[in-house]
Amino acid sequence: MQAYPRHCKSKGHRILEQTSLPTRIAIGAASAILGLILSVVGVYVVSAISMWHEANRMIDSAESLANSALGCGGSTDIGTASKQLVASTRKLRDEFNSPKWTLVEKHTSYGNDIVAVRTMLDSMGSLVDGPFTDLIDLSNRLNGFSMQNKTVDVSALMDAPKILKNAHNDINTQVEALDAVPATRIGKLGQLVQMEKAGLKSVDSTINEYTNLVNALPDLLGEKGERTYLMAVYNPAELRSGGGMVGTVAEITANKGKVTIEDFNSTINFKYGTSPFDAQNVQEAAIFGDQVYRYPQTTTVNPNYQRAAVNLKNLWKAQKGNKNKDVAGVIAVDPVFLQSLVGATGSVTLDDGKVVDGTSTVRFFLKDLYVDHPDFNEQNQYVDEASKKIMNSIFSNLNSSTVSGVLKSLRETSQSGHFKMWMKTQSEFDALVDTNIINENAAGKLPDSDTDPVTGVYLTEAQPSKLDWYLQTETEVIRTCDDNYQSMQSRLTDKVDAWPRATSLAQVSSDDLGDEYTVTFTMKNTLTKDQVKKLPSFVVGEKSPGNMQLRVFLMAPKGGEITSVAYEKADFISNGTVENHQFMNIKMADLGPGESMTIAYTVRVPNTAKKSLNLVTTPIINETGIQTGSGGKVTDKCAAGKTTPAPAPSGSTSSAQSAPSSSSSSSASASGGSASGSGSGSGSGSSGDDPLASMDELKSRFSCPVDIRAMAG
């Protein structure tokens, strides 16, 4: 019952009732409208808050993935971040595609903005549901794999060609959808659309760079049947022209994606060859000796890796049980390569507590190992266990955070001659090179340019030992002025007190020859007599302890000629042609502890030469770094003693032997995480089509940790 004030009479009651009724109706209507408005606003507020939450989760997971990929360290593990990215993207897309936002699109002036956001989210959602999820599944199948019973299961990679093909198609579809987005009212949205398009095109470009390699993976991994590869390990502490003695060889088989790495067997256990395997062996033996096809340890006396690999393959097939095995490829590595991988994947603690990392692995394998483990049999056992532990560590730590560093290691060490590869099928090697992960110098061929002349000084240690860690070298290249040929003088250099010996083969017409250069090469044995007494005999040698017994092979540039040579204590063994290059074999006198020895020779380059002569040498790895030649540095007497600086790094080297050639010594390779230097020669290596260079460029745009919100402004 309604109560009225006591002083009101009946007339007053009627007036109050007449007045309150419309008011009550108005208030009720207003309340209903306000409630409706608040309800609608509430729906949109709740939706906006939900999307804001999912957007933040999506950004956080994307940042974590980006930080992990760039090596900055993510806030969550990759698996969790990937799942969160997938879930948040789907929720965000589904919420924005709901009818309530369609209403805003159709009945407000922000319709194009809604379309833009929806298109971007649909694009991200489609890619997340498709190729991203497929790649995550592939990553999960590969994540944390390790060697079990000598076998690594990488069969998941067999699916990679299909995944990348689908990714390419999906990305193109989404780019077309983004191209069709109308102009937005909010300028920032238009910028974001363009950013997403540019990002997708960049990803697609990178995928295209890897297409040839990915398509070749099934064959390389034995999709059509078992494949056999050989892996040889070089020891630069006992030099050979191509880098080092072939110490051990392992058989690697790939069958349906399962890769089995057998034990590394010492080449001492090989049954040695007795006769040439092919006609080229006969020609090679005339310069390098029959050792290039008789003994696996000396196949690398020939500096051309393609021939060294074939000879090693033939020797391996001649062993009991190997005759019917078809070798698809031969890979050669050395401690610099191993150090580079350890630097990319993390340090390793060995059973005795010793730690090897991206700065100490080379020294460990070439020096410390022999000092710390002087007993030969115990040393072999220790090396076997250490090598297994290091390889297991590399495999176990290979993940999305480290893969970029590992790929970079492959590129740099293949460029600098510490990772070499011969493939029976050339197209498979070409597919690897096309990605720029494997540099073309991995082929280890001799320099083959008549416009960029390269001469070579290749060293082989004749005394069984590990002496060459203690060898240091110096080089000098001087251009002769006009026709005042140095080869016609009584001395080629003040460093060699001997008459020059004429060495022209008269196989190149003088009309086809251009400038003359004088090359001086000095070798120094840095051992002391006290060290010779203390070091194990297998390090200093047994026949003549501490004395290096070096064989020097000189190579003329293609189309050029070595016209004279001078030395004080040496025997001239041979002078001839191998694979369109003049070669000389010179047996140097013993180089005792603390002694130095110099050899000099004159070279005339072909008249087609466009650059100055570059000198490359067998990589000499020692305490100070890696000496690899002149790096293109030339002293030009015709310009009043002007010195031509080494060319800027170009991303490639002129041959497998040229290794780092931006300077005559590179300490980074021996003591740092990877081989350095670029070289001087015929390789292309343009960063414009280099996916790893693109990754590096992408990384350079970010600082750790990645902040996507700051990037978006």
C-alpha positions in Angstrom: 0.0 0.0 0.0 1.3 3.4 -1.0 1.9 5.8 1.9 1.3 9.6 1.4 2.3 12.4 3.7 -0.3 12.8 6.5 -0.9 16.5 5.7 -2.0 15.6 2.1 -5.8 15.5 1.4 -7.6 13.4 -1.2 -7.1 16.0 -4.0 -3.4 16.1 -3.3 -3.3 12.3 -3.5 -4.8 12.4 -7.0 -2.3 15.0 -8.2 0.6 13.0 -6.9 -0.6 9.8 -8.5 -1.1 11.6 -11.9 2.4 13.1 -11.7 4.3 10.0 -10.6 2.9 7.6 -13.2 4.6 9.1 -16.3 7.7 9.7 -14.4 7.8 6.1 -13.3 7.2 5.0 -16.9 10.0 7.3 -18.1 12.4 6.2 -15.5 11.6 2.5 -16.2 12.1 3.0 -19.9 15.4 4.9 -19.3 16.5 2.2 -17.0 15.8 -0.5 -19.5 17.6 1.4 -22.3 20.5 2.1 -20.0 20.6 -1.6 -19.0 20.5 -2.6 -22.6 23.3 -0.2 -23.4 25.3 -1.4 -20.4 24.7 -5.0 -21.4 25.9 -4.3 -24.9 28.8 -2.4 -23.7 29.5 -5.1 -21.1 29.5 -7.7 -23.9 32.0 -5.7 -25.9 34.1 -4.9 -22.8 34.2 -8.5 -21.8 35.1 -9.5 -25.4 37.8 -6.7 -25.6 39.2 -7.8 -22.2 39.3 -11.4 -23.4 41.0 -10.5 -26.6 43.4 -8.2 -24.8 44.4 -11.1 -22.6 44.8 -13.5 -25.5 46.7 -10.9 -27.5 49.1 -10.5 -24.6 49.5 -14.3 -24.3 50.1 -14.5 -28.0 52.7 -11.7 -27.9 54.4 -13.2 -24.9 54.7 -16.6 -26.5 55.9 -15.1 -29.8 58.6 -13.1 -27.9 59.7 -16.3 -26.1 60.0 -18.2 -29.4 61.8 -15.3 -31.0 64.2 -15.0 -28.1 64.9 -18.7 -28.2 65.5 -18.7 -32.0 67.8 -15.7 -31.7 69.7 -17.2 -28.8 68.5 -14.6 -26.3 66.9 -17.2 -24.0 63.1 -17.5 -23.8 61.0 -17.0 -20.7 59.4 -20.4 -21.3 60.5 -23.5 -23.1 59.9 -23.7 -26.8 57.3 -26.5 -26.5 55.1 -24.5 -24.0 55.5 -21.3 -25.9 54.5 -22.9 -29.2 51.3 -24.4 -27.7 50.5 -21.1 -26.1 50.9 -19.3 -29.4 48.7 -21.8 -31.2 45.9 -21.6 -28.5 45.9 -17.8 -28.1 45.9 -17.2 -31.9 42.9 -19.5 -32.3 41.0 -17.9 -29.4 41.7 -14.4 -30.6 40.7 -15.2 -34.2 37.5 -17.0 -33.1 36.4 -14.2 -30.8 37.0 -11.5 -33.3 35.0 -13.5 -35.9 31.9 -13.6 -33.6 28.6 -11.9 -34.7 29.0 -9.0 -32.3 32.1 -7.7 -34.1 30.3 -8.3 -37.5 27.7 -5.8 -36.2 30.4 -3.2 -35.7 31.8 -3.9 -39.1 28.5 -3.5 -40.9 27.1 -0.5 -39.0 30.0 1.8 -38.1 32.6 3.8 -39.9 35.3 1.3 -38.7 34.2 -1.5 -41.0 37.4 -1.6 -43.0 39.4 -1.6 -39.7 37.5 -4.6 -38.5 38.1 -6.3 -41.9 41.8 -5.6 -41.6 42.1 -7.1 -38.1 40.0 -10.1 -39.1 42.2 -10.7 -42.2 45.4 -10.5 -40.2 44.0 -12.8 -37.5 42.7 -15.2 -40.1 46.1 -15.2 -41.8 47.9 -15.9 -38.6 45.3 -18.6 -37.6 45.6 -20.3 -40.9 49.4 -20.4 -40.7 49.3 -21.5 -37.1 46.8 -24.3 -37.9 48.7 -25.4 -40.9 52.5 -25.1 -41.5 53.4 -23.8 -38.0 51.7 -26.7 -36.3 53.3 -29.1 -38.8 56.7 -27.6 -38.1 56.2 -27.8 -34.4 55.2 -31.4 -34.7 58.4 -32.0 -36.8 60.5 -30.2 -34.2 59.0 -32.3 -31.4 59.9 -35.4 -33.3 63.5 -34.2 -33.6 63.8 -32.4 -30.3 66.5 -33.8 -28.0 67.4 -36.7 -30.2 70.7 -38.4 -29.4 72.7 -41.3 -30.5 71.3 -44.6 -29.4 73.3 -47.7 -30.3 75.3 -45.5 -32.7 72.1 -44.5 -34.5 70.3 -41.1 -34.8 66.7 -41.2 -36.0 66.0 -38.2 -38.2 63.3 -39.9 -40.2 61.0 -37.0 -39.3 63.0 -34.9 -41.8 61.6 -37.1 -44.6 58.3 -35.2 -44.2 60.1 -31.8 -44.6 59.6 -31.4 -48.4 55.8 -31.8 -48.0 55.6 -29.4 -45.0 57.6 -26.7 -46.8 55.6 -27.0 -50.0 52.4 -26.6 -48.0 53.9 -23.6 -46.1 54.8 -21.9 -49.4 51.3 -22.3 -50.8 49.7 -21.2 -47.5 51.9 -18.1 -47.2 51.1 -17.0 -50.8 47.4 -17.4 -50.1 47.6 -15.3 -47.0 49.7 -12.6 -48.8 47.0 -12.4 -51.5 44.3 -12.0 -48.8 46.3 -9.2 -47.1 46.8 -7.5 -50.5 43.0 -7.3 -50.7 42.5 -5.5 -47.4 40.9 -2.1 -48.0 42.3 1.2 -46.6 41.8 1.5 -42.9 40.6 4.5 -40.9 43.2 3.8 -38.2 46.6 4.4 -39.8 48.4 2.1 -37.4 46.4 -0.9 -38.7 47.5 -0.2 -42.2 51.1 -0.2 -41.1 50.5 -3.5 -39.3 49.0 -5.1 -42.4 52.1 -4.1 -44.4 54.4 -5.4 -41.7 52.7 -8.8 -41.7 52.9 -9.0 -45.5 56.6 -8.1 -45.5 57.2 -10.7 -42.8 55.4 -13.4 -44.6 57.2 -12.6 -47.9 60.6 -12.8 -46.0 59.7 -16.2 -44.5 58.6 -17.4 -47.9 61.9 -16.2 -49.5 63.9 -18.1 -46.9 61.8 -21.3 -47.5 62.6 -21.0 -51.2 66.3 -20.9 -50.4 66.1 -24.2 -48.7 63.8 -25.9 -51.3 66.6 -27.8 -53.2 68.2 -29.0 -50.0 64.9 -30.1 -48.4 63.8 -31.9 -51.5 67.2 -33.7 -51.6 66.9 -34.8 -47.9 64.9 -38.0 -48.6 67.5 -39.3 -51.0 70.4 -38.3 -48.8 68.7 -40.0 -45.8 68.1 -43.3 -47.7 64.5 -43.1 -48.6 65.0 -45.4 -51.6 67.4 -47.7 -49.8 70.5 -47.8 -47.7 73.2 -45.3 -48.5 76.9 -45.4 -47.3 79.0 -42.3 -46.5 82.5 -42.1 -45.1 83.7 -39.6 -42.6 87.4 -39.0 -42.4 89.1 -37.1 -39.5 92.2 -35.1 -40.4 95.0 -34.4 -37.9 96.8 -31.1 -38.8 99.4 -31.9 -36.2 100.8 -34.1 -38.9 100.5 -32.1 -42.0 99.4 -33.2 -45.4 98.9 -30.9 -48.4 95.1 -31.0 -48.0 95.1 -30.2 -44.3 96.3 -33.2 -42.2 96.9 -36.9 -42.0 93.8 -39.0 -42.4 93.8 -40.5 -38.9 90.5 -42.3 -38.6 87.6 -43.2 -40.9 84.0 -44.0 -39.9 81.3 -45.6 -42.0 78.0 -43.8 -41.9 74.8 -45.5 -43.2 71.5 -43.8 -43.8 68.4 -46.0 -44.3 64.8 -44.6 -44.2 66.0 -41.6 -42.1 67.9 -43.6 -39.5 71.6 -42.6 -39.6 74.1 -45.0 -38.0 77.6 -43.8 -37.3 80.0 -46.7 -36.8 83.1 -46.5 -34.7 86.0 -44.5 -36.1 88.7 -46.9 -37.1 92.4 -46.0 -37.3 93.8 -46.0 -40.8 96.7 -48.0 -39.4 94.4 -51.0 -39.7 93.8 -50.6 -43.4 95.1 -53.1 -45.9 97.3 -50.9 -48.1 97.0 -50.5 -51.9 99.5 -52.0 -54.3 98.6 -50.5 -57.7 96.9 -47.4 -59.2 93.1 -47.4 -59.1 92.8 -45.2 -62.2 94.8 -43.4 -64.9 94.8 -40.2 -62.8 96.7 -42.0 -60.1 99.6 -42.5 -62.4 99.8 -38.8 -63.3 99.4 -37.8 -59.6 102.1 -40.2 -58.5 104.6 -38.6 -60.8 104.5 -35.5 -58.6 103.1 -36.6 -55.2 104.4 -40.2 -55.1 102.5 -43.4 -55.1 101.5 -42.7 -51.5 98.4 -40.9 -52.7 96.8 -44.2 -53.6 98.7 -46.7 -51.5 98.1 -45.4 -48.0 94.9 -43.8 -46.6 97.0 -41.6 -44.3 98.6 -39.9 -47.3 95.8 -39.6 -49.7 95.7 -35.9 -48.8 99.2 -35.3 -50.0 97.3 -34.4 -53.2 95.8 -31.0 -52.3 92.8 -31.6 -54.5 90.2 -33.0 -52.1 88.0 -34.4 -54.9 90.9 -36.8 -55.8 91.9 -37.4 -52.2 88.3 -38.4 -51.4 88.1 -40.8 -54.4 91.4 -42.4 -53.5 90.3 -42.9 -49.9 87.0 -44.3 -51.0 88.8 -46.8 -53.3 91.1 -47.9 -50.5 88.1 -48.3 -48.1 86.2 -50.4 -50.7 89.3 -52.6 -51.0 89.0 -53.6 -47.4 87.4 -56.9 -46.5 83.6 -56.7 -46.6 83.3 -53.4 -48.3 83.7 -54.3 -52.0 80.0 -54.2 -52.8 79.1 -51.1 -50.8 78.3 -48.1 -52.9 79.8 -45.0 -51.3 77.6 -42.0 -52.0 79.9 -39.4 -50.3 83.0 -38.8 -48.4 83.2 -36.1 -45.7 86.4 -34.8 -44.1 86.6 -32.8 -40.9 89.3 -31.6 -38.5 89.5 -30.2 -35.0 88.6 -26.7 -36.2 85.3 -27.9 -37.4 84.7 -29.8 -34.2 85.6 -26.7 -32.1 83.1 -24.7 -34.2 80.3 -27.1 -33.4 81.1 -27.2 -29.7 81.1 -23.4 -29.7 77.6 -23.4 -31.2 76.1 -26.1 -29.0 77.8 -25.7 -25.7 80.9 -26.8 -23.7 81.5 -30.4 -22.9 82.9 -31.9 -19.6 84.9 -35.0 -20.2 85.1 -38.0 -17.9 88.3 -36.7 -16.2 86.8 -33.3 -15.6 88.5 -31.5 -18.5 86.2 -29.0 -20.3 86.4 -28.4 -24.0 84.6 -25.4 -25.5 84.5 -23.1 -28.5 88.0 -21.9 -27.7 89.9 -24.9 -26.4 88.9 -27.9 -28.5 91.6 -27.4 -31.2 94.4 -27.1 -28.6 93.0 -30.1 -26.8 93.1 -32.4 -29.9 96.4 -31.1 -31.3 98.5 -30.6 -28.2 97.2 -31.1 -24.7 95.9 -34.6 -25.5 99.4 -35.8 -26.3 101.0 -34.2 -23.2 98.3 -35.3 -20.7 98.1 -38.8 -22.1 101.6 -39.9 -23.2 100.8 -43.6 -23.2 99.8 -44.4 -26.8 97.2 -47.1 -26.1 95.6 -45.2 -23.2 95.5 -42.1 -25.4 93.6 -43.9 -28.1 91.1 -45.2 -25.6 90.7 -41.7 -24.1 90.3 -40.1 -27.5 87.6 -42.6 -28.4 85.6 -41.9 -25.3 86.1 -38.1 -25.5 85.0 -38.1 -29.1 81.8 -40.0 -28.4 81.0 -37.7 -25.5 81.6 -34.6 -27.6 79.4 -35.9 -30.4 76.6 -37.0 -28.1 76.7 -33.5 -26.5 76.5 -31.9 -30.0 73.5 -34.0 -31.0 71.7 -33.6 -27.7 72.1 -29.8 -27.7 71.0 -29.4 -31.3 67.7 -27.6 -31.1 65.9 -24.5 -32.4 68.1 -22.3 -30.2 71.4 -23.7 -31.4 70.6 -24.7 -35.0 71.4 -21.3 -36.4 74.8 -21.4 -34.9 75.4 -24.9 -36.1 74.4 -24.0 -39.7 76.7 -21.0 -39.5 79.5 -23.3 -38.4 79.0 -25.5 -41.3 79.1 -22.6 -43.7 82.2 -21.0 -42.2 84.2 -24.3 -41.9 83.3 -25.5 -45.3 84.3 -22.1 -46.6 87.7 -22.2 -44.9 88.6 -25.8 -45.7 87.9 -27.5 -42.4 84.8 -29.3 -43.6 85.1 -30.9 -47.1 82.7 -33.0 -49.1 82.8 -35.2 -52.1 79.5 -36.5 -53.4 79.1 -39.2 -56.1 76.0 -37.4 -57.4 77.0 -33.8 -58.3 73.4 -32.5 -58.1 73.2 -33.4 -54.4 76.3 -31.4 -53.7 74.9 -28.6 -55.7 71.7 -28.7 -53.7 73.7 -28.3 -50.5 75.7 -25.4 -52.0 72.5 -23.6 -53.2 71.4 -23.1 -49.7 74.7 -21.4 -48.8 74.9 -23.5 -45.7 77.6 -25.5 -47.4 80.1 -23.2 -49.2 81.2 -24.3 -52.6 84.8 -24.5 -51.3 83.7 -27.7 -49.5 84.5 -29.4 -52.8 88.2 -28.7 -52.1 89.0 -28.3 -55.7 92.2 -26.6 -57.0 91.9 -22.9 -57.9 90.5 -22.7 -61.4 90.4 -19.1 -62.4 92.6 -17.5 -65.0 91.4 -14.0 -64.0 92.0 -14.3 -60.2 95.4 -16.0 -60.1 96.2 -18.2 -57.1 99.5 -20.0 -56.4 99.9 -22.6 -53.7 102.4 -23.8 -51.2 101.3 -27.2 -49.8 103.2 -28.9 -47.0 103.5 -32.6 -46.0 105.2 -33.9 -42.9 107.3 -37.0 -43.8 108.3 -37.9 -40.2 105.5 -39.8 -38.3 104.9 -37.4 -35.4 102.7 -34.6 -34.1 105.3 -31.9 -34.7 103.4 -29.5 -36.8 101.5 -27.8 -34.0 104.9 -26.2 -33.4 105.3 -25.0 -37.0 104.9 -21.3 -37.8 105.1 -19.8 -41.3 105.5 -16.4 -42.9 104.7 -15.4 -46.5 105.6 -12.5 -48.8 104.5 -11.8 -52.3 106.2 -9.0 -54.4 105.2 -7.9 -57.8 108.1 -7.3 -60.2 108.3 -4.0 -62.0 108.0 -4.1 -65.8 110.5 -6.5 -67.5 113.1 -6.5 -64.8 112.4 -10.1 -64.0 113.6 -11.3 -60.6 114.1 -14.8 -62.0 117.0 -13.4 -64.1 118.8 -12.1 -61.0 121.4 -13.9 -58.9 119.2 -13.9 -55.9 115.4 -14.1 -55.6 115.4 -12.7 -52.1 117.9 -11.7 -49.4 116.4 -14.5 -47.3 117.8 -17.2 -49.6 121.5 -17.2 -50.3 121.4 -19.4 -53.4 121.2 -19.1 -57.2 117.6 -19.6 -58.6 116.9 -22.7 -60.5 115.0 -22.4 -63.8 111.8 -24.4 -63.7 109.8 -23.3 -66.8 108.1 -26.3 -68.5 107.6 -24.2 -71.7 104.0 -25.4 -71.8 102.7 -21.9 -71.8 103.7 -19.4 -74.5 105.5 -16.3 -73.1 103.0 -14.3 -75.1 100.2 -15.6 -72.8 102.1 -14.7 -69.6 101.6 -11.5 -67.7 103.2 -10.0 -64.5 105.9 -11.7 -62.5 105.7 -12.1 -58.7 108.3 -13.4 -56.3 106.9 -15.6 -53.5 108.9 -16.0 -50.3 107.8 -18.7 -47.8 109.5 -19.1 -44.4 109.0 -22.1 -42.1 110.1 -22.0 -38.4 110.2 -24.9 -35.9 109.2 -23.3 -32.6 110.1 -26.3 -30.5 113.0 -26.0 -28.0 115.5 -28.7 -27.3 114.2 -29.0 -23.8 110.7 -29.7 -25.1 112.0 -32.4 -27.3 113.4 -34.2 -24.3 110.1 -33.9 -22.4 107.5 -34.6 -25.0 106.4 -38.2 -25.9 108.3 -39.8 -28.7 105.2 -40.1 -30.9 104.9 -36.3 -30.8 108.6 -35.4 -31.6 109.2 -38.4 -33.8 111.4 -41.4 -33.2 113.8 -41.4 -36.2 115.0 -37.8 -35.8 113.4 -36.4 -32.6 112.2 -32.8 -32.9 113.2 -32.5 -36.6 110.4 -31.6 -39.0 110.9 -33.3 -42.4 108.8 -31.2 -44.7 107.9 -31.8 -48.3 106.9 -28.7 -50.1 104.7 -28.8 -53.2 104.6 -25.6 -55.2 101.6 -24.9 -57.5 101.4 -22.4 -60.3 98.2 -20.5 -61.1 96.0 -21.8 -63.8 97.4 -20.6 -67.1 100.5 -19.4 -65.4 104.0 -20.7 -64.7 106.6 -21.1 -62.0 109.8 -19.8 -63.7 112.4 -20.3 -61.0 112.9 -21.5 -57.5 115.6 -21.0 -54.9 116.5 -22.7 -51.6 119.6 -23.4 -49.6 119.1 -27.0 -48.3 116.7 -29.1 -50.2 116.4 -31.7 -52.9 114.4 -31.0 -56.1 112.3 -34.1 -56.7 110.0 -33.5 -59.6 108.4 -30.8 -61.8 105.3 -31.6 -63.9 101.6 -31.0 -64.5 98.6 -32.2 -62.6 95.1 -31.1 -63.6 96.3 -28.1 -65.7 98.5 -26.8 -63.0 102.3 -26.9 -62.8 103.4 -28.6 -59.6 106.9 -29.1 -58.0 107.9 -31.5 -55.3 110.8 -30.3 -53.2 112.2 -32.2 -50.2 113.4 -29.8 -47.6 116.3 -30.6 -45.3 115.4 -31.4 -41.7 114.2 -28.4 -39.8 115.5 -28.7 -36.2 114.2 -27.1 -33.0 114.4 -23.3 -33.1 115.5 -23.3 -36.8 114.0 -21.5 -39.7 114.1 -22.2 -43.4 113.0 -20.2 -46.5 112.1 -21.1 -50.0 111.5 -18.6 -52.8 110.1 -18.8 -56.3 109.0 -16.6 -59.1 105.6 -16.9 -60.8 104.2 -15.4 -63.9 100.4 -15.2 -64.0 98.4 -15.5 -67.2 97.9 -12.2 -69.2 94.2 -12.6 -68.6 94.6 -11.9 -64.8 92.4 -9.1 -63.5 93.7 -9.3 -59.9 97.0 -9.5 -58.2 98.4 -12.9 -57.3 97.1 -14.6 -54.2 99.1 -17.2 -52.2 97.3 -20.0 -50.4 98.9 -22.6 -48.2 98.0 -25.7 -46.3 96.3 -24.4 -43.2 99.0 -24.3 -40.5 97.3 -24.5 -37.1 99.3 -23.6 -34.0 99.3 -21.7 -30.8 99.0 -18.3 -32.5 96.2 -19.2 -34.8 96.0 -20.4 -38.4 98.3 -19.3 -41.2 96.8 -19.8 -44.6 98.8 -17.6 -47.0 99.1 -14.0 -48.1 95.4 -13.2 -48.0 95.9 -11.3 -51.3 98.5 -8.9 -49.8 101.1 -7.9 -52.4 104.1 -5.5 -52.3 104.2 -3.7 -55.6 107.8 -2.6 -56.5 106.4 -0.7 -59.5 104.6 1.7 -57.1 107.6 2.7 -55.0 107.2 -0.1 -52.5 103.5 0.3 -52.2 101.8 -2.6 -50.4 98.4 -3.8 -51.8 96.2 -4.6 -48.9 94.3 -7.9 -48.6 90.9 -7.7 -50.3 87.9 -7.3 -48.1 86.2 -10.6 -47.2 83.9 -11.6 -50.0 82.1 -14.6 -48.4 84.1 -17.2 -50.3 87.6 -18.6 -50.9 89.3 -19.5 -54.0 89.9 -23.1 -53.2 89.6 -25.7 -50.5 93.1 -24.9 -49.5 92.7 -21.1 -49.2 90.9 -21.2 -45.8 90.9 -17.8 -44.1 92.6 -15.4 -46.4 91.7 -12.0 -45.2 95.1 -12.2 -43.4 98.0 -14.5 -43.3 97.1 -15.5 -39.8 93.8 -16.0 -38.2 93.9 -16.6 -34.5 90.1 -16.8 -34.3 89.9 -20.2 -35.9 92.4 -21.9 -33.5 91.3 -20.2 -30.3 87.8 -19.0 -31.1 84.5 -20.6 -31.8 84.7 -20.9 -35.5 86.9 -20.7 -38.5 87.3 -17.2 -39.8 88.1 -15.5 -43.0 86.8 -15.4 -46.5 89.4 -15.6 -49.1 90.1 -14.3 -52.4 88.5 -16.0 -55.2 86.0 -17.5 -57.4 83.1 -18.2 -55.0 80.1 -16.1 -55.2 78.6 -16.2 -51.7 76.5 -13.1 -52.2 74.5 -12.3 -49.1 71.6 -11.2 -51.3 70.5 -14.9 -51.7 72.0 -16.2 -48.6 69.4 -17.4 -46.0 71.9 -17.4 -43.2 72.9 -13.9 -44.1 69.2 -13.0 -44.1 68.9 -14.5 -40.6 72.0 -12.5 -39.5 70.4 -9.3 -40.9 67.2 -10.1 -39.2 69.0 -10.7 -35.9 70.8 -7.4 -36.3 67.5 -5.6 -36.2 66.7 -6.9 -32.7 68.4 -6.6 -29.3 68.1 -9.2 -26.7 65.5 -9.7 -25.3 63.1 -9.2 -28.2 60.3 -6.8 -27.4 57.5 -7.1 -30.0 55.3 -4.4 -28.2 58.1 -1.8 -28.6 58.6 -2.8 -32.2 54.9 -2.3 -32.9 55.0 1.1 -31.3 
